[in-house]
Amino acid sequence: MTSVTLFPGRYIQGRGALARLGSECARLGRKAFVIASPHAQASLLPSLLPAMAEQCPMTVESFGRECSDQEIQRLFSLCKQAGGEMVVGIGGGKALDTAKAVAHLSQKPCVMAPTIASTDAPCSSVCVVYTPQGVFSRADHLPRNPDAVIVDTRVVAEAPVRFLAAGMGDALATWFEAESCRLKRAPNIAGETGSMTAYALARLCWDTIREYGAAALASCAAQAVTPALERVVEANTLLSGLGFESAGLAAAHSVHNGFTALPQTRAYYHGEKVAFGVLASLFLTDKPPALMDQVYGFCEASGLPTTLAGLGLQGVSDRELRQVAEKACAPEESMHNEPCETSPTTVLDAIKAADAWGAGRQRGR
């Protein structure tokens, strides 16, 4: 069988890396259209823009907080009016996904500059589209990956610790989903078999966050750039991005998508819901208790939810959880890449069991 592995054009990471944004843009064109999150626009761009503008003139527009079809079309129209020769995304995962979609519609190159390490969106060709209310709609697979990804670890270290922890939750899923795809020979995002490289990078992602996660969180809490922080930022961003896209997704992300149907979960980050999806997948795929204890322990130490209450779902009804399970098992979902029975009933039971195990561990502490 043919394997396909997907990569961004260039990955740059380190303290002060955003100083290279202007030169990277100049390499790709003569004028940039910048889509920036409100926070990035207020706190980062005033100091960055003067130097950047000397290398590549830029037009800046604020991201409207949701990667929806309406927001993509709005920014696409503005990009055309501005005459941008490339699209730059600065902010979190939804801002970056929107920038990727605008670049695709504009048929222009794109540069990703994440300001937090909370998802693996920056390196991938995937654009996750939501409704304006934040309900998962679909995942578009664009024909090219970003041309450059620039991760400034000084900026990441100054962001709230919860963002880094959420990124570790997203990264946590990488190897577990990749392993399910490998066992089932399920397709990756490109619709092909994953490569040896992709599976190995997915495993390295899990090994890295397990070994260095606690030290990275402590570094971020102190707003300190350390080797441990650099390792975990790379795992959250590059390893997880390469791993999920080139090895494949499975139950954890489908459970996340299901949770978006419940408005109670809107205040929780992508990686937090994905992390609980991993816990549910442990029951779904009958993982040994020793591994389950290891994963639950990692989540507890990282501040990731291990119960439904940790996602704002105290007192959630079986009817609501059935809604989550049914959305997670929709025909187009990656849930079906698991090498086991996947139905709304089995997924509902796995979610409830994961919650009970987490609650039991909390009572025992």
Buried (B, 14 or more C-beta within 10 A) or exposed (E): EEBBBBBBBEBBBBBEBBBBBBEBBBBBBEBBBBBBBEBBBEEBBEEBBEEBEEBBBBBBBBBBBBBBBEBBEBBBEBBEEBEBBBBBBBBBBBBBBBBBBBBBBBEBBBBBBBBBBBBBBBBBBBBBBBEEEBBBBEBBBBEBBBBBBBBBBBBBBBBEBBBBBBBBBBBBBBBBBBBBBBBBEBBBBBEBBBBEBBBBBBBBBBEBBBBBBBBBBBBBEEEEBBEBBBBBBBBBBBBBBBBBBBBBBBBBBBBBBBBBBBEBBEEBBBBBBBBBBBBBBBBBBEBEEEEBEEBBEBBBEBBBBBBBBBBBBEEBEEEBBBBBBBBBBBEEBBBBBBBBEBEBEBBBBBBBBBBEBBBEBEEEE
